[in-house]
Amino acid sequence: VRRSHLQLAAFALGTVGWIMCTISMGLVGWRVWHVDNTTVISSGIAWVGIWKVCFISYLHVSPGYEEQFCHKFKAFESFVPHEIYAAQGLLLIAMILGLVALTATIFALRNIYMGIANKAITHFFLVGGCFFIFSGLCVLIPVSWNFYSVAHNESIAFPPSYHMPSSPVSQEVGAAIPIGIIAVILLLLSGTFSLSYVFPAISNTNMQ
């Protein structure tokens, strides 16, 4: 049991990392756009996520009230940047890989804490560790790519129905990207900890 402390930490870190990956995927705030035309986008701010774009508008709403309008991205729309489509696919893969990693780690820890001495434990930690690392890399790619797009203030040619300009005055990183970065760190750490497991040598002290 003493040898499994790092692997228990791996499970805890991997669980938090997987949850943060899921949260990051669901948030609309990947890229925050600041626009100068406030006719429709009343607050002058729009949130560009990987599934939809949202903004607050007072249009068609009684004075003093605001409403959030969102436009969901449809499959294979030509205007959607490659980094957004990549984020959709890679984060879904990351979720699946992370779930497999957690399952393998749980099974290995269960055997250890129930006193079941089986070298298959090492294999389960190996699977868990590799899948945690692959999951972390699947999050790292879209997070880095979208961060690059924000840093270079890249535009998106939204169709007229979205009521969005093709280029913002400026843009900044939304909450989803730092959450994704933390998820990457936790998943990579959990993978490293899982892979560090060494099956204890069987003692022959009592065999006399």
Protein Blocks (a to p, Z undefined) as FASTA:
>chain_A
ZZmmmmmmmmmmmmmmmmmmmmmmmpmblbccddfblklmmnopacddfkbccdddfehi
aehiacdddddddehiaklcfklmmmmmmmmmmmmmmmmmmmmmmmmmmmmmnopacfkl
mmmmmmmmmmmmmmmmmmmmmmmmmmmmmmnopacdddfklopafbdfbdcddfklmmmm
mmmmmmmmmmmmmmmpccddddfklmZZ
